[in-house]
Each structure stands twice: as structure tokens, then as C-alpha cells.
Amino acid sequence: MTPSRRLSLVICLTAAVLLPRPVLRAHATQAKDIVDTAVSAGMFKSLVAAVQAADLVKQLKGAGPYTVFAPTDDAFAKIPKADLDALLKDKVKLHKVLTHHVFAGNANSTDLAMLKDLSVADGGRLLIQGPAAKLKVGGANVIKADIAASNGLIHVVDAVLLPK
């Protein structure tokens, strides 16, 4: 290998090692917020529609951090249609149900596994059960945990959590 070719290789390798760090940092700060993360996931259409109907979009796009226990479309489908339609029309009740899914702060699955319960944004509490790998929150199974967003975390749950 010629000296100039060796120098080119050293420069390329040095650039490969040094350049990704700033690019990754810049990219990480551009991560999607909780609402945009839910929209792009494609399995939270009902949740996103409910958040819009309750005028919570601006809040959940805010600085946070928030931990959201996000019911899937299948979870919303378990609610009888007439009950779901009535809930979507009652903005006060809908707001209470949705804020029952939000913790003001970051709570990853490891943190949750160490707790017995958790205070949520509607003023209620959610019972926490199980190890991090098999968490139950408010009686719902966490089917996917620790989805990072720019302003918090999302834990996917298989049921809509109803306040008492």
C-alpha cells in the first residue's frame, strides 16, 4: 500500500469514528414526541382520535416528561361501540379516562417493576404488578414497554384503563 493510500485510509477511518457521534446527538434531539410516536406506530388510531377529541394533543406534545400507558386499537375495540361513542362525546369524562393513562415523569419498566402503584395525571392511582418482563398496570398487560419519545416514554397496554 502506498503512503498516500495509507493516509487516505487513516483519514477515512478517523472520520468514520469521529463523525457519527455529533450526527447521532443531533438526530436524537429530533426524536418524535409522544403524539407523533403514537401516530407513526399505526396501532393507536383510536387513542390518537380520543386525545384529539379531548384537546390533549398540545399537552402531550409539551416538554414533559410523560409516561403514557397507551391502549392499542384492539384495546379500544373491547369497549362496546355504544359506550365508546358516548365516551368520545363526553369531553369531561374522556379527559379523565385519558389522563388516567398518563404519569407526569419518566417511569421505565424497571422503575415500574419496583413499585406497587403509581399516581397518574387524573389524580388516581394505578396498581403495578409483576417483574419488568411481565408488567401489569391497572390490570392491563404491558405488551411492549419503554418506547422512547422526545418528551417521555410509551408503554403499550392491552386494555383501556378506566378510573374509579
C-alpha positions in Angstrom: 0.0 0.0 0.0 1.4 3.4 -1.0 1.9 6.0 1.7 -0.8 8.3 0.2 -3.3 5.4 0.0 -2.5 4.6 3.7 -3.0 8.2 4.6 -6.4 8.2 2.9 -7.4 5.1 4.7 -6.4 6.6 8.1 -8.4 9.7 7.3 -11.4 7.7 6.3 -11.3 5.6 9.4 -10.8 8.6 11.6 -13.8 10.3 10.1 -15.9 7.2 10.5 -15.1 7.1 14.2 -15.4 10.8 14.9 -18.4 11.9 12.7 -21.2 9.6 13.9 -21.2 11.0 17.4 -22.4 14.5 16.5 -24.7 13.2 13.9 -26.3 10.8 16.5 -26.6 13.6 19.1 -28.3 15.9 16.6 -30.6 13.1 15.4 -31.6 12.1 18.9 -32.8 15.6 19.7 -35.1 15.4 16.7 -36.9 12.3 18.0 -40.7 12.4 17.8 -42.8 13.4 20.8 -45.4 11.1 22.3 -48.2 12.1 20.0 -46.1 11.8 16.8 -44.6 8.5 18.0 -48.2 7.1 18.6 -49.3 8.3 15.2 -46.4 6.8 13.4 -46.8 3.4 15.2 -50.1 2.9 13.4 -51.7 0.9 16.2 -53.0 3.8 18.2 -55.6 5.4 15.8 -58.4 5.2 18.4 -56.1 6.6 21.1 -54.9 9.5 18.9 -58.5 10.3 17.9 -59.5 10.3 21.6 -56.6 12.6 22.5 -57.6 15.0 19.8 -61.3 14.9 20.9 -60.2 15.7 24.5 -58.0 18.5 23.4 -54.9 16.9 24.9 -52.6 17.0 21.9 -50.9 20.2 22.8 -50.2 19.0 26.4 -48.8 15.6 25.2 -46.6 17.4 22.7 -45.3 19.5 25.6 -41.9 19.3 27.3 -42.9 16.5 29.7 -41.5 14.2 30.6 -44.6 11.9 30.5 -45.1 8.2 30.7 -48.1 7.1 28.8 -49.8 3.7 29.1 -51.1 3.6 25.5 -54.0 1.3 24.7 -53.9 -0.2 21.2 -56.8 -0.1 18.8 -57.6 -3.7 19.8 -57.9 -2.5 23.4 -60.4 0.2 22.4 -62.3 -2.4 20.3 -63.0 -4.3 23.6 -65.3 -1.4 24.7 -68.9 -1.8 23.4 -69.4 0.6 20.5 -72.3 2.5 22.1 -70.1 3.0 25.3 -67.1 4.2 23.3 -69.3 6.6 21.2 -70.8 8.0 24.4 -67.3 8.4 25.9 -66.0 10.2 22.8 -68.9 12.7 23.0 -68.4 13.4 26.8 -65.3 15.6 26.8 -65.0 15.8 30.6 -65.2 12.0 31.1 -62.9 11.4 28.1 -60.3 13.8 29.5 -60.5 11.9 32.9 -60.1 8.5 31.2 -57.1 9.6 29.1 -55.3 11.4 31.9 -55.7 8.1 33.9 -53.2 6.7 31.4 -50.5 9.4 32.0 -47.8 9.7 34.7 -46.1 13.0 34.9 -42.5 11.9 34.8 -40.3 9.1 33.3 -41.1 5.6 34.5 -39.4 2.8 32.6 -40.4 -0.8 33.0 -37.6 -1.4 35.5 -38.8 1.5 37.6 -42.4 0.3 37.4 -41.5 -3.2 38.5 -40.2 -1.8 41.8 -43.5 0.0 42.5 -46.8 -1.2 43.9 -48.8 1.6 42.5 -48.4 4.9 40.6 -50.1 8.3 40.8 -51.5 9.4 37.4 -52.5 12.7 36.0 -56.2 12.4 36.8 -55.4 12.2 40.5 -56.0 8.4 40.6 -53.6 5.6 41.2 -52.7 2.6 39.0 -51.8 -0.8 40.6 -48.5 -2.1 39.4 -47.8 -5.9 39.3 -45.1 -8.2 38.1 -41.5 -8.1 37.1 -40.4 -5.8 34.3 -40.8 -8.5 31.7 -44.4 -9.3 32.6 -45.8 -6.0 33.9 -49.4 -5.3 34.6 -50.6 -1.7 35.1 -54.1 -1.1 36.3 -55.0 -4.6 35.4 -53.8 -4.3 31.8 -50.9 -6.2 30.4 -47.9 -4.2 29.2 -47.4 -5.8 25.8 -44.5 -3.5 24.8 -42.5 -1.3 27.1 -40.1 1.6 27.1 -40.8 3.1 23.7 -38.8 6.3 23.8 -40.2 9.7 22.7 -38.5 13.1 22.9 -40.7 14.0 25.8 -41.1 10.7 27.6 -42.0 7.1 27.3 -44.8 4.9 26.0 -45.8 1.6 27.4 -48.3 -0.3 25.1 -51.2 -1.8 27.1 -53.9 -4.3 26.0 -56.8 -2.6 27.8 -58.3 0.9 28.3 -57.7 1.9 31.9 -60.9 3.2 33.5 -60.7 5.4 36.5 -62.8 4.5 39.5 
